[in-house]
């Protein structure tokens, strides 16, 4: 199964949809999610958008849920 979109819901109820074609290191996010779901220790992950200035970070302490859509 090829993952193309991921929905991240933060604890403040902000929702971000991350699409494969908009993020340079999308595979790093998929790996991070697998480790997060397996209760492994994950660190801060910064995702780089393909547009200048569109990077953002995710921290396990701020995540309410992560879904593959």
For each residue, the residues with C-beta under 8 A, 3 or more apart:
1:
2:
3: 6 20 30 68
4: 19 20 21
5: 17 18 19 20 68 69
6: 3 17 18 29 30 33 66 67 68 69
7: 15 16 17 18 65 66 67 68 69
8: 15 16 17 18 58 63 65 66
9: 13 14 15 63 64 65 66 67
10: 13 14 15 16 62 63 64
11: 62 63 64
12: 62
13: 9 10 64
14: 9 10
15: 7 8 9 10
16: 7 8 10 56
17: 5 6 7 8 69
18: 5 6 7 8 22 23 26 29 47
19: 4 5 22 23
20: 3 4 5 23 26
21: 4 50
22: 18 19 49 50 51 54
23: 18 19 20 26 29 47 48 49 50
24: 47 48 49 50
25: 28 29 47 48
26: 18 20 23 29 30 47
27: 30 31
28: 25 31 32 45 47
29: 6 18 23 25 26 32 33 45 47 58
30: 3 6 26 27 33 34
31: 27 28 34 35
32: 28 29 35 36 42 45 58
33: 6 29 30 36 37 66 68
34: 30 31 37 38
35: 31 32 38 40 41 42
36: 32 33 39 40 42 60 63 66
37: 33 34 66
38: 34 35
39: 36
40: 35 36
41: 35
42: 32 35 36 45 60
43:
44: 57 58 59
45: 28 29 32 42 57 58 59
46: 55 56 57
47: 18 23 24 25 26 28 29 55 56 57 58
48: 23 24 25 54 55
49: 22 23 24 53 54 55 56
50: 21 22 23 24 54
51: 22 54
52:
53: 49
54: 22 48 49 50 51
55: 46 47 48 49
56: 16 46 47 49
57: 44 45 46 47
58: 8 29 32 44 45 47 62 63
59: 44 45 62 63
60: 36 42 63
61:
62: 10 11 12 58 59
63: 8 9 10 11 36 58 59 60 66
64: 9 10 11 13
65: 7 8 9
66: 6 7 8 9 33 36 37 63
67: 6 7 9
68: 3 5 6 7 33
69: 5 6 7 17
